């Protein structure tokens, strides 16, 4: 277990670390939206901390902030708080009284010069696919990192999952690939703006992590199929929208469907998913063609 003294030593290493390359430590800021004491972030931090070539710092909300998207505390007179916190297994960090985006912004702008080389948000309890991508605090924190020019991973698991070990191990392997592969690091930045990209990762609750991983775009779980006429008085007509709603928890680990094009389709068919997002949380069609190698790491 890391003590506060060890945390200070790690900060000193962080401040002295140079630009990331295969030979130097990678500075990784870890956050989430479930709160610093959640089991997912604890599994992730411990998996990353096992790599001596990473400098891992934890800055996360003090309580659960799920579903807050990319909200920030910016109203006139509004404040956030920071205090010494720790993960469930006692890894020290900073607990922020604010949104997940506040944790990233405070960490980058106040606590951690120089900039992190990578931000990892998660591991979230609950898949962030389809419409949930826009609402997710996990993804929202990652997109704020990308807006600051920092590449980011957002990692989530299915709601029913109880063991985060496989997901944490995969994210740790992906972070190591990012550390050691210059081409990967280059792909995680937009050429024209210098902003970062986000890899949105979702792992189902299936044996051995599911049927593999698919590189897909963002889908939808709600489709509007028409409108039903409810009343007509000759002047005013009243219509009710007709919706087709997909149950995002109905994952079929035994599915044989391979014709999957979106995160919703793939996840429900038992695949883990990876989707490259821009700093505004939109699927990046350019980047979609460049990250096929991630599925092999899984």
Rosetta blueprint (number, residue, H / E / L):
1 X L
2 X L
3 X L
4 X H
5 X H
6 X H
7 X H
8 X H
9 X H
10 X H
11 X H
12 X H
13 X H
14 X H
15 X H
16 X H
17 X L
18 X L
19 X L
20 X L
21 X L
22 X L
23 X L
24 X L
25 X L
26 X E
27 X E
28 X E
29 X E
30 X E
31 X E
32 X L
33 X L
34 X L
35 X L
36 X L
37 X L
38 X L
39 X H
40 X H
41 X H
42 X H
43 X H
44 X H
45 X H
46 X H
47 X H
48 X H
49 X H
50 X L
51 X L
52 X L
53 X L
54 X E
55 X E
56 X E
57 X E
58 X E
59 X E
60 X E
61 X E
62 X L
63 X L
64 X L
65 X L
66 X L
67 X L
68 X L
69 X L
70 X L
71 X L
72 X L
73 X L
74 X L
75 X L
76 X L
77 X L
78 X L
79 X L
80 X L
81 X E
82 X E
83 X E
84 X E
85 X E
86 X E
87 X L
88 X L
89 X L
90 X L
91 X L
92 X E
93 X E
94 X E
95 X E
96 X E
97 X E
98 X L
99 X L
100 X H
101 X H
102 X H
103 X H
104 X H
105 X H
106 X H
107 X H
108 X H
109 X H
110 X H
111 X H
112 X L
113 X L
114 X L
115 X L
116 X L
117 X L
118 X E
119 X E
120 X E
121 X E
122 X E
123 X E
124 X E
125 X E
126 X L
127 X L
128 X L
129 X L
130 X L
131 X L
132 X H
133 X H
134 X H
135 X H
136 X L
137 X H
138 X H
139 X H
140 X H
141 X H
142 X H
143 X H
144 X H
145 X H
146 X H
147 X H
148 X L
149 X L
150 X L
151 X L
152 X E
153 X E
154 X E
155 X E
156 X E
157 X E
158 X L
159 X L
160 X L
161 X L
162 X L
163 X L
164 X L
165 X H
166 X H
167 X H
168 X H
169 X H
170 X H
171 X H
172 X H
173 X H
174 X H
175 X H
176 X H
177 X H
178 X H
179 X H
180 X H
181 X L
182 X H
183 X H
184 X H
185 X H
186 X H
187 X H
188 X L
189 X E
190 X L
191 X L
192 X L
193 X L
194 X L
195 X L
196 X E
197 X L
198 X E
199 X E
200 X E
201 X E
202 X E
203 X E
204 X L
205 X L
206 X L
207 X H
208 X H
209 X H
210 X L
211 X L
212 X L
213 X E
214 X E
215 X E
216 X L
217 X E
218 X L
219 X L
220 X L
221 X L
222 X E
223 X E
224 X E
225 X E
226 X E
227 X E
228 X E
229 X E
230 X E
231 X E
232 X E
233 X L
234 X L
235 X L
236 X L
237 X E
238 X E
239 X E
240 X E
241 X E
242 X E
243 X E
244 X E
245 X E
246 X L
247 X L
248 X L
249 X L
250 X L
251 X L
252 X L
253 X L
254 X L
255 X L
256 X L
257 X L
258 X L
259 X L
260 X L
261 X L
262 X E
263 X H
264 X H
265 X H
266 X H
267 X H
268 X H
269 X L
270 X L
271 X L
272 X E
273 X E
274 X E
275 X E
276 X E
277 X E
278 X L
279 X L
280 X L
281 X L
282 X L
283 X E
284 X L
285 X H
286 X H
287 X H
288 X H
289 X L
290 X L
291 X L
292 X L
293 X H
294 X H
295 X H
296 X H
297 X H
298 X L
